[in-house]
Amino acid sequence: MLQYKLSYWERETFLKGFDVAIIGSGLVGLTAALHLKAVRPDLRVVILERGALPAGASTRNAGFACFGSTTELLEDADRYGEDTMLAVVEKRWLGLQRLRALIGDDNMDFSMAGGYELFTDDDEEESVFQACVDRLPELNAKIGAITGHPEVYKIADDQIARFGFHRVRHLILNQPEALIHTGKMMATLLALARAQQITIFNGIAIKKLEDSAQGVELETEAGWTIRVPKVLVAVNGFAKTLMPDVDVTPARNQVLITHPLPGLQLQGGFHYDRGYYYFRNIDGRILLGGGRNLDNAVEQTDAFGPNELIRSALVQLLRTTICPGQPIEVDSWWTGILGLGPVKKPVVERYSENVVVAVRLSGMGVAIGTLIGQEGAEMLL
Ligand SMILES: Cc1cc2nc3c(=O)[nH]c(=O)nc-3n(C[C@H](O)[C@H](O)[C@H](O)COP(=O)(O)OP(=O)(O)OC[C@H]3O[C@@H](n4cnc5c(N)ncnc54)[C@H](O)[C@@H]3O)c2cc1C
């Protein structure tokens, strides 16, 4: 990291007079900034982002506007209690509606294409599927009450042949699940922020923050500091580096995109193995990611980078199950960082007198992110 001292001009002209600083320009940071300006247009808001672009999960995800597939929700209900599971689903659903209202469906190619959960011919998966089927009416009643949809989940085995899968024995369709174009969502949010005179500085990594009666002093990796009255920390999976006592564990995800595949039939979002794997069609290509459960200890990191074990498992899944018998070439790979915790519940809390933290989105941040940004902004106000 380049180390340098600020000039008089830089200090006095560019970095003075802000009322609020937000650390992180992901979905949470941007929606928080927009909410602050909507409620208090007089506030001078600055976003400090260490990447040239937002560089965490918000520009690197799969674009599933999802609120939970059957195995995930039933597992969450068993592990954390049904009330906790339903409360999180409600927040995801509400967050999605707020995202849509803020951005507009057309500006992020929002399409309610449905989400499918796959179960292969493995004996264990057959019994997991049967357990889901037994609990489907109850789940439909409860999730239907949140989403207003009469039949959220339904068995869709008749569609397996249409998608051309191999070894897949069952599908459960989540009808109101949607897909978005992640890049367009983030580009729209950045444009909205600039239109509201929110200052965004890229290439500023915050190393340390210190709250006192004089406000919050933010020490940058470059060696200089900036002082602001109030701060919102929206760094999700990177929170531990900045605030070691906040309970967030980073989790890296490997993602691939293929070259365009002529005649690709996939429509909708697809989940496999309790949500550990996900894939979709984007621009006639397959985007496939996940598999961190294959190497959990290594993937518990906030450093971008490949994991060859997981990458070869993803390619294998593509070749044997998703697109059997087709010549497939991977165009490129990337990684993104999630923020997880002991429960699938975000942390929105006052960290100190003038600092609020809004992190730990636990995987379905596209849905819940806007709500968490807005809740963080409200707490700061
Ligand atoms: C590969 C992948 C696929 C996913 N797919 C989906 C999906 O399909 N659907 C879904 O709902 N969710 C998905 N998610 C999760 C979702 O993307 C996240 O929950 C959400 O984007 C988190 O938003 P955020 O603003 O909290 O964090 P981020 O987007 O990670 O933003 C945090 C920002 O803080 C910046 N930052 C970090 N530390 C510092 C520092 N010290 N100083 C300054 N800036 C800093 C980072 O550069 C980053 O831009 C996926 C995540 C990954 C990684």
Ligand as a Chemical Component Dictionary entry (heavy atoms), coordinates in Angstrom:
data_LIG
# 
_chem_comp.id                   LIG 
_chem_comp.type                 NON-POLYMER 
_chem_comp.pdbx_formal_charge   0 
_chem_comp.three_letter_code    LIG 
# 
loop_
_chem_comp_atom.comp_id 
_chem_comp_atom.atom_id 
_chem_comp_atom.alt_atom_id 
_chem_comp_atom.type_symbol 
_chem_comp_atom.charge 
_chem_comp_atom.model_Cartn_x 
_chem_comp_atom.model_Cartn_y 
_chem_comp_atom.model_Cartn_z 
_chem_comp_atom.pdbx_ordinal 
LIG C1  C1  C 0 -19.609 -15.670 -4.601 1  
LIG C2  C2  C 0 -20.798 -15.135 -3.876 2  
LIG C3  C3  C 0 -22.067 -15.407 -4.365 3  
LIG C4  C4  C 0 -23.182 -14.898 -3.706 4  
LIG N1  N1  N 0 -24.389 -15.070 -4.270 5  
LIG C5  C5  C 0 -25.466 -14.516 -3.702 6  
LIG C6  C6  C 0 -26.727 -14.603 -4.304 7  
LIG O1  O1  O 0 -26.863 -15.136 -5.388 8  
LIG N2  N2  N 0 -27.804 -14.066 -3.669 9  
LIG C7  C7  C 0 -27.667 -13.439 -2.465 10 
LIG O2  O2  O 0 -28.673 -13.003 -1.901 11 
LIG N3  N3  N 0 -26.464 -13.272 -1.890 12 
LIG C8  C8  C 0 -25.369 -13.784 -2.480 13 
LIG N4  N4  N 0 -24.142 -13.607 -1.919 14 
LIG C9  C9  C 0 -24.042 -12.796 -0.693 15 
LIG C10 C10 C 0 -24.185 -11.292 -0.967 16 
LIG O3  O3  O 0 -23.491 -10.952 -2.134 17 
LIG C11 C11 C 0 -23.647 -10.525 0.242  18 
LIG O4  O4  O 0 -24.332 -10.929 1.406  19 
LIG C12 C12 C 0 -23.812 -9.016  0.117  20 
LIG O5  O5  O 0 -23.371 -8.555  -1.140 21 
LIG C13 C13 C 0 -23.009 -8.323  1.206  22 
LIG O6  O6  O 0 -23.044 -6.938  1.001  23 
LIG P1  P1  P 0 -22.200 -5.974  1.948  24 
LIG O7  O7  O 0 -22.379 -4.607  1.460  25 
LIG O8  O8  O 0 -22.547 -6.261  3.376  26 
LIG O9  O9  O 0 -20.699 -6.490  1.808  27 
LIG P2  P2  P 0 -19.668 -6.377  0.595  28 
LIG O10 O10 O 0 -20.335 -6.369  -0.707 29 
LIG O11 O11 O 0 -18.636 -7.418  0.843  30 
LIG O12 O12 O 0 -19.056 -4.940  0.794  31 
LIG C14 C14 C 0 -18.092 -4.648  1.764  32 
LIG C15 C15 C 0 -17.159 -3.621  1.167  33 
LIG O13 O13 O 0 -16.270 -3.163  2.190  34 
LIG C16 C16 C 0 -15.009 -2.939  1.584  35 
LIG N5  N5  N 0 -14.014 -2.978  2.669  36 
LIG C17 C17 C 0 -13.665 -4.051  3.405  37 
LIG N6  N6  N 0 -12.768 -3.709  4.340  38 
LIG C18 C18 C 0 -12.522 -2.385  4.170  39 
LIG C19 C19 C 0 -11.677 -1.439  4.834  40 
LIG N7  N7  N 0 -10.896 -1.811  5.855  41 
LIG N8  N8  N 0 -11.681 -0.148  4.415  42 
LIG C20 C20 C 0 -12.467 0.241   3.368  43 
LIG N9  N9  N 0 -13.278 -0.615  2.706  44 
LIG C21 C21 C 0 -13.322 -1.909  3.106  45 
LIG C22 C22 C 0 -14.871 -4.073  0.601  46 
LIG O14 O14 O 0 -13.903 -3.776  -0.399 47 
LIG C23 C23 C 0 -16.284 -4.205  0.055  48 
LIG O15 O15 O 0 -16.493 -3.456  -1.130 49 
LIG C24 C24 C 0 -23.016 -14.127 -2.526 50 
LIG C25 C25 C 0 -21.733 -13.866 -2.031 51 
LIG C26 C26 C 0 -20.633 -14.373 -2.698 52 
LIG C27 C27 C 0 -19.264 -14.082 -2.152 53 
# 
loop_
_chem_comp_bond.comp_id 
_chem_comp_bond.atom_id_1 
_chem_comp_bond.atom_id_2 
_chem_comp_bond.value_order 
_chem_comp_bond.pdbx_ordinal 
LIG C1  C2  SING 1  
LIG C2  C3  SING 2  
LIG C2  C26 DOUB 3  
LIG C3  C4  DOUB 4  
LIG C4  N1  SING 5  
LIG C4  C24 SING 6  
LIG N1  C5  DOUB 7  
LIG C5  C6  SING 8  
LIG C5  C8  SING 9  
LIG C6  O1  DOUB 10 
LIG C6  N2  SING 11 
LIG N2  C7  SING 12 
LIG C7  O2  DOUB 13 
LIG C7  N3  SING 14 
LIG N3  C8  DOUB 15 
LIG C8  N4  SING 16 
LIG N4  C9  SING 17 
LIG N4  C24 SING 18 
LIG C9  C10 SING 19 
LIG C10 O3  SING 20 
LIG C10 C11 SING 21 
LIG C11 O4  SING 22 
LIG C11 C12 SING 23 
LIG C12 O5  SING 24 
LIG C12 C13 SING 25 
LIG C13 O6  SING 26 
LIG O6  P1  SING 27 
LIG P1  O7  DOUB 28 
LIG P1  O8  SING 29 
LIG P1  O9  SING 30 
LIG O9  P2  SING 31 
LIG P2  O10 DOUB 32 
LIG P2  O11 SING 33 
LIG P2  O12 SING 34 
LIG O12 C14 SING 35 
LIG C14 C15 SING 36 
LIG C15 O13 SING 37 
LIG C15 C23 SING 38 
LIG O13 C16 SING 39 
LIG C16 N5  SING 40 
LIG C16 C22 SING 41 
LIG N5  C17 SING 42 
LIG N5  C21 SING 43 
LIG C17 N6  DOUB 44 
LIG N6  C18 SING 45 
LIG C18 C19 SING 46 
LIG C18 C21 DOUB 47 
LIG C19 N7  SING 48 
LIG C19 N8  DOUB 49 
LIG N8  C20 SING 50 
LIG C20 N9  DOUB 51 
LIG N9  C21 SING 52 
LIG C22 O14 SING 53 
LIG C22 C23 SING 54 
LIG C23 O15 SING 55 
LIG C24 C25 DOUB 56 
LIG C25 C26 SING 57 
LIG C26 C27 SING 58 
# 
